Amino acid sequence: MFEKFMPNMRVDSVFEIDLEGLYAKGYRGIITDLDNTLVGAKAPSATPELVEWFEKVKKCGFKLVIVSNNNLDRVSVFANPLNIEFVHAARKPAGSAFHRAMEMMKLAPKETIVVGDQMMTDVFGGNRLGLFTILVLPISIGDEGFGTRINRRLERFVKRRLGKIGLWLEEEKKK
């Protein structure tokens, strides 16, 4: 039961993702969360390092869509200056936003990666659809909303359960 919360890969940040290796395995699209995955929850725009990462994503041949549970204003202020497509008010882990993002990229689940900082929304939602999931450490947890704080508590419970069955080791990364 708890296996649906287990990501296929764990890294500290998006900058550690082996884009070339994943492209070589047949992945062609990235669905990424916004808040605490790409930037802090209150950061209005991309850092120069993140802009470089977006360029690397494109250069590798990936399509990219931001899928966020946040509102239109928050997501559009971030994505529009970068000319990145997005889905806002996504209601993750529900599958409709993930399906919409794959339609936008014209890709199948087996070609799609989900990157996010939450097991309850990003990983669980992606795993339910058979997408390759990558969990990153949250950039900042001090400015998270009420719902995310609840999710973090649930994550700690799920991690303990996964640990008891030998699937979650804190030191394990880049699997």
C-alpha positions as CSV (number, residue, x, y, z in Angstrom):
1,M,0.0,0.0,0.0
2,F,2.7,2.5,1.0
3,E,4.8,1.7,-2.1
4,K,2.6,4.1,-4.2
5,F,4.4,6.9,-2.2
6,M,7.9,5.7,-3.0
7,P,9.6,7.8,-5.7
8,N,11.6,6.1,-8.4
9,M,14.5,8.5,-7.6
10,R,15.5,10.8,-4.8
11,V,17.8,13.8,-5.2
12,D,18.5,16.9,-3.2
13,S,17.5,19.4,-6.0
14,V,16.5,19.5,-9.6
15,F,20.1,20.4,-10.4
16,E,21.1,16.9,-9.5
17,I,18.8,15.2,-12.0
18,D,20.7,13.3,-14.7
19,L,18.8,14.7,-17.6
20,E,21.0,13.1,-20.2
21,G,20.7,9.7,-18.6
22,L,16.9,9.9,-18.4
23,Y,16.6,11.1,-22.0
24,A,18.7,8.1,-23.0
25,K,16.2,5.9,-21.3
26,G,13.3,7.3,-23.4
27,Y,11.9,10.0,-21.3
28,R,10.9,13.1,-23.2
29,G,8.8,15.3,-20.9
30,I,9.0,16.7,-17.4
31,I,6.1,17.7,-15.2
32,T,7.4,19.7,-12.4
33,D,5.9,21.2,-9.3
34,L,6.6,24.8,-8.6
35,D,6.7,25.7,-4.9
36,N,9.6,24.3,-2.9
37,T,10.6,22.2,-5.9
38,L,11.9,25.0,-8.3
39,V,11.8,27.9,-5.9
40,G,10.7,28.7,-2.4
41,A,7.0,29.0,-1.9
42,K,7.1,32.8,-1.7
43,A,9.7,33.4,-4.4
44,P,8.1,35.2,-7.3
45,S,10.6,34.4,-10.0
46,A,13.4,31.9,-11.1
47,T,16.9,32.3,-9.9
48,P,19.6,32.6,-12.6
49,E,20.7,29.0,-11.8
50,L,17.2,27.8,-12.4
51,V,16.9,29.7,-15.7
52,E,20.1,27.9,-16.7
53,W,18.6,24.6,-15.7
54,F,15.5,25.3,-17.8
55,E,17.8,25.9,-20.8
56,K,19.6,22.6,-20.1
57,V,16.2,20.8,-20.0
58,K,15.4,22.2,-23.4
59,K,18.8,21.6,-24.8
60,C,18.6,17.9,-23.8
61,G,15.3,17.7,-25.8
62,F,12.8,17.6,-23.0
63,K,9.4,19.3,-23.0
64,L,8.4,20.8,-19.7
65,V,5.1,21.8,-18.0
66,I,4.7,23.2,-14.5
67,V,1.8,21.6,-12.6
68,S,1.0,23.4,-9.4
69,N,-1.8,23.3,-6.8
70,N,-1.3,27.0,-6.4
71,N,-3.5,29.7,-8.0
72,L,-3.3,31.3,-11.4
73,D,-1.7,34.5,-10.2
74,R,1.2,32.7,-8.4
75,V,1.9,30.2,-11.2
76,S,1.5,32.7,-14.1
77,V,3.8,35.3,-12.5
78,F,6.5,32.7,-12.3
79,A,6.0,30.8,-15.6
80,N,4.9,33.5,-18.2
81,P,8.2,35.4,-18.2
82,L,10.0,32.1,-18.8
83,N,7.6,31.1,-21.6
84,I,6.8,27.8,-19.7
85,E,3.4,26.2,-20.0
86,F,1.6,25.4,-16.8
87,V,-1.4,23.9,-15.1
88,H,-2.6,25.8,-12.0
89,A,-5.1,24.7,-9.3
90,A,-4.1,21.2,-10.2
91,R,-5.6,19.4,-7.2
92,K,-2.7,16.9,-7.1
93,P,-2.6,14.0,-6.5
94,A,-5.7,13.8,-8.7
95,G,-4.7,12.6,-12.2
96,S,-6.5,15.1,-14.4
97,A,-3.7,17.8,-14.2
98,F,-1.1,15.2,-14.9
99,H,-3.1,14.0,-17.9
100,R,-3.6,17.6,-19.1
101,A,0.2,18.2,-18.9
102,M,0.9,15.1,-20.9
103,E,-1.6,16.2,-23.5
104,M,0.1,19.6,-23.7
105,M,3.4,17.8,-24.3
106,K,1.8,15.2,-26.5
107,L,3.5,12.4,-24.5
108,A,2.5,9.1,-23.0
109,P,3.0,8.1,-19.4
110,K,6.0,6.0,-20.2
111,E,7.8,9.1,-21.6
112,T,7.0,11.4,-18.7
113,I,8.8,12.3,-15.5
114,V,7.2,14.0,-12.5
115,V,9.5,16.1,-10.2
116,G,8.3,17.4,-6.9
117,D,9.0,17.9,-3.2
118,Q,5.9,16.1,-1.8
119,M,5.2,12.4,-1.6
120,M,1.5,13.0,-0.9
121,T,0.9,15.0,-4.1
122,D,3.7,14.8,-6.7
123,V,5.0,11.3,-6.1
124,F,1.7,9.6,-5.3
125,G,-0.1,11.4,-8.2
126,G,2.7,10.4,-10.6
127,N,3.0,6.8,-9.4
128,R,-0.7,6.2,-9.7
129,L,-0.4,7.0,-13.5
130,G,2.8,5.0,-14.0
131,L,5.0,8.1,-14.5
132,F,8.7,8.1,-13.4
133,T,8.8,10.1,-10.2
134,I,11.6,12.1,-8.7
135,L,11.4,13.5,-5.2
136,V,13.5,16.5,-4.4
137,L,14.2,18.0,-0.9
138,P,11.9,21.0,-0.3
139,I,13.7,24.3,-0.8
140,S,12.2,26.0,2.2
141,I,9.7,24.6,4.7
142,G,9.3,27.7,6.8
143,D,6.8,29.4,4.5
144,E,4.5,26.5,3.6
145,G,0.8,26.7,3.7
146,F,-1.5,24.7,6.1
147,G,-2.2,21.9,3.7
148,T,1.4,21.3,2.9
149,R,2.3,21.2,6.7
150,I,-0.3,18.5,7.1
151,N,1.2,16.6,4.1
152,R,4.6,16.9,5.7
153,R,3.3,15.1,8.8
154,L,1.7,12.4,6.7
155,E,5.0,12.0,4.8
156,R,6.9,11.4,8.0
157,F,4.4,8.6,8.9
158,V,4.7,7.1,5.4
159,K,8.5,7.3,5.5
160,R,8.5,5.4,8.9
161,R,6.3,2.7,7.4
162,L,8.4,2.4,4.3
163,G,11.5,2.2,6.5
164,K,10.0,-0.6,8.5
165,I,9.6,-2.7,5.3
166,G,13.1,-1.7,4.1
167,L,12.1,0.6,1.3
168,W,13.0,4.0,2.8
169,L,16.6,4.6,3.9
170,E,17.3,8.2,4.8
171,E,20.8,8.1,3.4
172,E,19.7,6.5,0.1
173,K,19.7,9.0,-2.8
174,K,20.1,9.0,-6.6
175,K,18.7,5.5,-6.8
